[in-house]
Amino acid sequence: MNGHSGDVMMKKNLSTSLKKLTFSVSILLLATPALHAAEAPAAPQVDAKAFVLMDYNSGKILTEGNADTRLDPASLTKIMSSYVIGQAIKAGKIKPEDMVTVGKDAWATGNPALRGSSLMFIKPGDQVPVMELNKGIVIQSGNDASIALADYVAGSQDSFVGLMNNYAKSLGLQNTHFLTVHGLDAEGQYSTARDMALLSQALIRDVPDEYALHKEKEFTFNKIRQVNRNRLLWSSNLNVDGIKTGYTGGAGHNLVASATDGPMRLISVVLGAPSDRIRFSESEKLLTWGFRFYETVTPIKTDKPFVTQRVWFGEINEVPLGVAKDAAVTIPKGQMKNLKASYKLNQPTLEAPLAKNQVVGTIDFQLDGKTIEQYPLVVMQEVKEGNFFSRIWDMVMMKLTQWFGSVFG
């Protein structure tokens, strides 16, 4: 091999090595010997048409059955009604103290569809505060309250249903379609266990003040005291703070429940259980299994960079890269010591200008050599283009780096 060809070969090898180094870096989050990732014991069998157990922070589905089968949501529909109402209050479109005049369509005596269903027992012409109606929906599952507040928020039930479906679309609920504001049987109304878990996650995350109503155990209106149907709120085994039951002849017995254990929160969805008792026992079984065998950790947070990377043609030479939201990862208990993280850039090099939170790659979390979670890798601060001379200098240095390695970088 002559000197020229050897030099070319050396440059190619250095360039290839540099690209590999720049493009993919693996980091052991805690420096301990790698062990085989322990598997959690098998998930419990669930007596229902469909179910899901999801970690709230990471969004990881821990176990599922028929999670995408379209079923009748019954009064779980009111989770979306609650979400719409919570967003309207948050945006200042309505206020909790606003007085609502109850219309005839919300009167059970005059609306055959409401007879024999869950009610707050309001009458046409009643003046009721938004907050009272809201509690009537969330705590009593009042179908009359759902109609009265839907009329107030959107002008009509149909318009309110339009808002519900718009939010369903924006939240990525791919198998959900609402036709009513309350969830009574309606041909063509459907959702899934997965979508209900995602909707409940959004309710807790986006409108926490609204979600807080879901842990209230009773509500009295017009001297009529009604108890929250979610009996898990009284559980001595779990810290349940929401969210909703549902039942119709067509749907069977539904329950979405959420509980916390320290910083960890789980959401369980049980659809079409054969009895009231079974929907609670199956939900409790799912939540207990999840807390016993899993934990959620946050190894990368938004306030600290994951890695610092060379940036070319910018006013600065290096930029911190990290996550736009805390990177929560749900793993079998005791496996934090074996969790690894690696990142890949979308391009071999970073070049200015770069916007804050611009996605430039992916962070992979691995256990036992398998990817278990991914998060976007983002730029943590804006990088503007450097001046003309610094850009020319970087162009020269980039070429030298490509030829001779990172010593020139």
C-alpha positions in Angstrom: 0.0 0.0 0.0 1.5 3.4 -1.0 1.6 6.4 1.4 -1.2 8.2 -0.4 -3.7 5.3 -0.3 -2.7 4.7 3.4 -3.5 8.3 4.2 -6.8 8.1 2.5 -7.7 4.9 4.3 -6.7 6.5 7.7 -8.9 9.5 7.0 -11.9 7.2 6.1 -11.4 5.1 9.2 -11.2 8.3 11.4 -14.2 9.8 9.8 -16.2 6.6 10.2 -15.2 6.3 13.9 -16.1 10.0 14.5 -19.6 9.5 12.9 -20.2 6.4 15.1 -19.1 8.3 18.2 -21.3 11.3 17.3 -24.3 9.4 16.2 -24.9 6.9 19.0 -23.7 7.0 22.6 -24.7 4.6 25.3 -24.7 5.6 29.0 -25.1 3.3 32.0 -27.4 5.3 34.3 -25.9 3.6 37.4 -22.5 2.0 37.2 -23.3 -1.5 38.3 -22.8 -4.9 36.7 -25.5 -5.7 34.2 -28.0 -8.4 35.3 -30.8 -10.0 33.5 -33.9 -7.9 33.8 -36.4 -9.6 36.2 -39.8 -10.1 34.7 -42.8 -9.2 36.8 -45.1 -12.1 37.7 -47.9 -12.8 35.2 -50.7 -10.3 35.3 -53.9 -11.3 36.9 -56.8 -12.7 34.8 -59.6 -10.1 34.5 -63.3 -11.0 34.3 -64.4 -8.3 31.8 -64.9 -7.7 28.1 -61.8 -5.4 28.1 -59.3 -3.9 30.5 -56.1 -1.8 30.7 -53.6 -1.0 33.5 -51.5 2.1 32.6 -48.9 4.1 34.5 -49.9 7.7 34.5 -46.5 9.3 34.3 -44.8 7.1 31.7 -48.0 6.1 29.8 -46.7 2.5 29.8 -49.4 -0.2 29.5 -48.5 -2.8 32.1 -51.2 -5.2 31.1 -54.2 -5.2 28.7 -57.0 -7.3 27.3 -59.0 -6.3 24.2 -57.7 -2.8 24.8 -58.8 -1.5 21.3 -62.2 -3.3 21.1 -64.9 -0.7 20.7 -67.5 -0.9 23.5 -70.3 1.2 25.0 -68.7 3.6 27.5 -72.0 4.2 29.5 -71.4 6.9 32.1 -67.6 6.8 31.5 -68.7 9.3 28.8 -68.9 11.8 31.7 -65.1 11.7 32.0 -65.0 13.6 28.7 -67.9 15.8 29.8 -65.8 16.6 32.9 -62.7 17.3 30.8 -64.6 19.7 28.5 -66.1 21.5 31.6 -62.7 21.6 33.3 -61.1 23.2 30.2 -64.0 25.8 29.9 -63.4 26.8 33.6 -59.6 26.8 33.1 -60.0 29.1 30.0 -62.3 31.5 31.9 -65.2 30.8 29.5 -67.4 29.9 32.5 -66.9 30.4 36.2 -67.7 28.0 39.1 -70.0 30.6 40.7 -72.0 31.3 37.4 -75.7 30.6 37.9 -77.3 28.3 35.3 -81.0 28.3 34.5 -82.1 24.7 34.1 -84.0 24.0 30.8 -86.8 21.6 30.1 -84.5 19.1 28.4 -82.7 18.5 31.7 -85.9 17.6 33.5 -86.2 13.9 34.1 -90.1 14.1 34.3 -90.3 15.7 30.9 -87.5 13.7 29.2 -88.3 10.0 28.9 -84.7 9.2 28.1 -83.7 10.2 31.7 -86.3 8.3 33.6 -84.9 5.7 35.9 -81.3 6.8 35.4 -78.8 8.5 37.7 -80.1 12.0 38.5 -79.3 15.2 40.5 -83.1 15.9 40.6 -83.2 19.4 39.1 -86.3 21.1 37.6 -86.9 23.6 34.8 -86.3 27.1 35.9 -84.0 26.1 38.8 -81.0 28.4 39.3 -78.0 26.3 40.1 -74.3 27.3 40.3 -71.9 25.7 37.8 -69.9 24.1 40.6 -73.0 22.4 42.0 -74.0 21.0 38.6 -70.4 19.9 38.1 -70.4 18.0 41.3 -73.8 16.5 40.3 -72.1 15.2 37.2 -68.9 13.9 38.7 -70.1 12.6 42.1 -73.7 11.7 41.5 -73.3 10.8 37.8 -76.4 13.0 37.2 -77.6 12.8 33.6 -79.9 15.8 34.1 -76.9 17.8 35.4 -74.9 16.8 32.4 -77.6 18.2 30.1 -78.0 21.4 32.0 -74.3 22.2 32.1 -73.7 21.1 28.5 -76.4 23.6 27.4 -74.7 26.3 29.4 -71.2 25.6 28.2 -72.0 25.1 24.5 -75.5 26.4 23.9 -76.9 22.9 23.2 -76.2 19.2 23.8 -75.2 18.8 20.1 -72.7 21.5 20.3 -71.2 20.1 23.5 -70.9 16.7 21.9 -69.0 18.4 19.1 -66.6 19.7 21.7 -66.3 16.3 23.2 -65.4 14.7 19.9 -63.0 17.5 19.0 -61.1 16.9 22.2 -61.2 13.2 21.6 -59.4 13.8 18.3 -56.8 16.2 19.7 -56.0 13.7 22.5 -55.4 11.0 20.0 -58.4 8.8 21.0 -58.6 6.8 17.8 -61.5 4.5 18.7 -63.8 6.9 20.5 -67.0 8.6 19.3 -69.6 10.4 21.5 -73.2 10.9 20.7 -74.5 12.0 24.1 -73.3 14.2 27.0 -74.2 11.6 29.6 -73.5 8.2 28.2 -77.0 6.6 28.1 -77.3 4.0 25.4 -77.0 5.4 21.9 -76.3 3.4 18.7 -72.9 4.4 17.3 -71.4 5.7 20.6 -68.2 3.8 21.5 -64.8 3.9 23.2 -62.1 1.5 24.3 -60.2 0.6 27.4 -57.0 2.2 26.0 -58.8 5.4 25.0 -60.4 5.7 28.4 -57.0 5.3 30.1 -55.6 8.1 27.8 -58.6 10.3 28.5 -58.3 9.8 32.2 -54.6 10.6 32.0 -55.4 13.9 30.2 -58.0 14.8 32.8 -55.6 14.4 35.7 -52.8 16.2 33.8 -54.6 19.0 32.1 -57.4 20.0 34.5 -56.2 18.9 38.0 -58.8 21.2 39.7 -61.6 19.4 37.9 -60.1 16.0 38.6 -60.0 16.8 42.4 -63.9 16.6 42.4 -63.6 12.9 41.5 -62.3 11.9 45.0 -65.3 13.5 46.8 -67.3 10.7 48.4 -70.7 12.3 48.6 -72.8 15.3 47.5 -76.0 16.8 48.8 -78.3 18.8 46.6 -81.9 19.9 47.6 -81.5 17.9 50.8 -80.9 14.8 48.8 -77.7 13.1 49.8 -76.0 10.9 47.2 -72.9 8.8 47.6 -70.2 8.5 45.0 -70.6 5.1 43.2 -66.9 4.5 43.1 -66.6 2.3 46.2 -62.8 2.1 45.8 -62.6 5.6 47.3 -63.2 3.8 50.6 -60.6 1.1 50.0 -58.2 0.6 52.9 -55.7 -1.3 50.7 -55.3 1.4 48.0 -55.1 5.2 47.9 -57.8 5.7 45.2 -58.7 9.3 44.4 -61.0 8.8 41.3 -62.5 8.4 38.8 -65.8 7.1 37.4 -68.3 4.2 37.2 -70.6 3.4 34.4 -73.5 1.1 33.7 -76.2 0.5 31.2 -77.8 -2.7 30.0 -75.8 -2.6 26.8 -72.5 -1.7 28.3 -72.4 -3.9 31.4 -70.5 -2.7 34.5 -67.6 -0.2 33.8 -65.1 1.4 36.1 -62.1 3.6 35.6 -60.0 4.0 38.8 -56.8 5.8 39.6 -54.6 5.4 42.7 -51.3 6.6 44.0 -48.5 5.0 45.9 -45.8 7.6 46.7 -44.9 9.3 43.4 -46.4 6.5 41.3 -49.9 6.7 39.9 -51.7 4.0 38.0 -54.9 4.1 36.0 -57.1 1.0 35.6 -59.9 0.5 33.2 -62.4 -2.3 33.4 -65.2 -2.5 30.7 -68.1 -4.8 30.6 -67.7 -6.7 33.9 -70.6 -9.0 34.6 -71.5 -7.4 37.9 -71.1 -4.3 40.1 -69.0 -6.3 42.6 -66.7 -7.8 40.0 -65.8 -4.4 38.4 -64.5 -3.3 41.8 -62.7 -6.5 42.7 -61.0 -6.7 39.2 -59.9 -3.1 39.3 -58.5 -3.5 42.8 -56.7 -6.7 41.7 -55.1 -4.8 38.7 -54.0 -1.8 40.8 -52.5 -4.0 43.6 -50.5 -6.1 41.1 -49.2 -3.0 39.4 -48.0 -1.3 42.6 -46.5 -4.5 44.0 -44.4 -5.4 41.0 -43.5 -2.2 39.2 -42.0 1.2 39.9 -41.8 4.4 37.9 -38.5 6.3 37.9 -37.4 9.5 36.3 -33.7 9.2 35.4 -33.7 12.3 33.1 -35.5 15.5 34.1 -36.1 18.7 32.1 -33.8 20.8 34.3 -30.6 18.9 33.6 -28.9 18.0 30.3 -28.5 14.4 29.3 -25.5 15.1 27.1 -23.6 18.1 25.7 -23.0 18.1 22.0 -20.7 19.9 19.6 -22.6 22.4 17.4 -21.3 23.9 14.2 -21.7 27.4 12.6 -23.3 28.7 15.8 -22.5 31.6 18.2 -21.5 28.9 20.8 -19.6 25.7 20.2 -21.5 23.3 22.5 -25.2 22.9 23.3 -26.9 20.9 26.1 -29.4 18.3 25.0 -32.1 16.8 27.1 -35.8 16.2 27.3 -38.8 18.6 26.9 -40.7 16.8 29.7 -39.5 14.6 32.5 -38.5 11.1 31.1 -40.6 8.8 33.3 -39.9 5.0 32.8 -41.9 2.2 34.3 -39.8 -0.9 35.1 -40.0 -4.1 37.2 -39.2 -3.3 40.8 -35.5 -3.5 41.7 -34.3 -3.0 38.1 -33.2 0.7 38.2 -29.6 -0.5 38.6 -29.7 -2.2 35.2 -31.4 0.6 33.3 -29.3 2.0 30.5 -29.9 5.0 28.3 -28.5 5.7 24.8 -29.1 8.5 22.4 -29.0 8.8 18.6 -28.9 12.0 16.6 -31.1 12.3 13.6 -28.1 13.7 11.7 -24.4 13.0 12.2 -23.7 16.6 13.2 -25.6 19.5 14.8 -25.6 22.8 12.8 -26.9 26.2 13.8 -29.5 27.7 13.9 -31.2 25.5 16.5 -34.4 26.4 18.3 -35.1 25.6 22.0 -36.9 22.3 22.3 -36.1 21.4 18.7 -36.0 17.6 18.4 -32.6 16.4 17.2 -32.6 12.8 18.1 -34.0 10.0 20.3 -33.2 8.7 23.8 -33.6 5.0 24.2 -34.0 3.3 27.6 -33.0 -0.4 27.6 -33.3 -3.3 30.1 -31.5 -6.5 29.3 -30.6 -5.2 25.8 -34.2 -4.4 24.9 -35.7 -1.0 24.3 -38.5 -0.4 26.8 -39.1 3.4 26.3 -38.1 6.2 24.0 -38.2 10.0 24.4 -37.3 12.8 22.0 -33.9 14.3 22.4 -34.2 18.1 22.3 -32.0 21.2 22.3 -32.2 22.8 25.7 -31.3 26.4 24.6 -31.5 28.4 21.4 -28.4 28.5 19.2 -28.2 31.3 16.7 -25.9 31.4 13.7 -22.4 32.7 14.4 -20.9 35.6 12.5 -19.4 35.2 9.0 -15.8 34.6 10.2 -16.8 32.1 12.8 -18.8 30.2 10.2 -15.9 30.1 7.8 -13.6 28.9 10.7 -16.1 26.1 11.6 -16.3 25.0 7.9 -12.5 24.6 7.9 -12.5 22.8 11.3 -15.3 20.5 10.3 -13.3 19.4 7.3 -10.3 18.8 9.5 -12.4 16.9 12.0 -13.8 14.7 9.3 -10.3 13.9 8.1 -8.4 13.6 11.3 -10.8 13.0 14.2 -12.3 14.8 17.1 -9.0 16.3 18.3 -9.8 19.2 15.9 -13.4 19.6 17.1 
